[in-house]
């Protein structure tokens, strides 16, 4: 598999995903130490966690639009370079205000990452491989979440929390060099792509519609399929960011684990989630091969797995001890991550290639509004009630609502603005 250029790019993006989530999770892991030194309470930390997404959500769309216009290679270089620098600058935070500003800038720089991945997959992979390519490319984020605990926890405990941010910055700067050398926007531009590989890539990719039948970006953004996918992605993201930002503190404050114990225990859900994320695309592609229907193969994964994740996270909030809480959360994360590539490949199934970046960016923007809502609402609930249970139940309710939206509203839709235009995502023989 790694003998072809397209899968080598997936491997490189996989590594970028690891770095992305080590960077992003660093503050959550170090949160008790940061809060103690800077004198921050639960509501303050909720605002800090949420502030990341003020910049992140907006630049999901801006980054996707830029990837359509300027190419994913250039956008990825700028994004990784800037987010690495802003992550390192977190080491210089001295107050709540300075931490808020740095997290907003950090979020702006990370915003283009996932939408740029989807644009790269669109350019480099045939439809029959897009599910597994998206799953493997994005699964590095789950592995990054798994190893962030021990890495950041070790550095923070032995060298101080500020040193941990400087260490993860270096990883991103090294990665940029490799991406500049290896990546191109299109396979036709890459000197190492063989004629056979180029034929494989273009074999089952739909041709762009004639100019008269093309759909504008605004039309896509109003379609029920896109809006339902966006809200389901919001439900997924609410679970993800609730877990990412507050689960470490829950293990310390409610289950009374030490920072070192929490760092190890928090690896378990992320490690299982990594398996789920990598597996989800293969399952979806297998359903596509069996049914020949792109949209159904993505939809069934979203509805079933997101519903199971919603139930599991509610159970995690109802139990009283650490072992069942971690077990239930591990189940939730596994099934949540099984859906991870389906949001992106649903877009690839129903959107013209020239608008993939913009539509992906819009859907990801909506999804990441949960990054503002989940940590902020959770922080307020904890501050005013002293309880975590209601936050777990709310996360589950939002996720199951997203699954229902997909069930009722995601369907094959016309590629053109006119009802008689050819369908994208139609059953393929």
Order of alpha helices (4+ residues) and beta strands (2+ residues): alpha-alpha-alpha-alpha-alpha-alpha-alpha-alpha-alpha-alpha-alpha-alpha-alpha-alpha-alpha-alpha-beta-beta
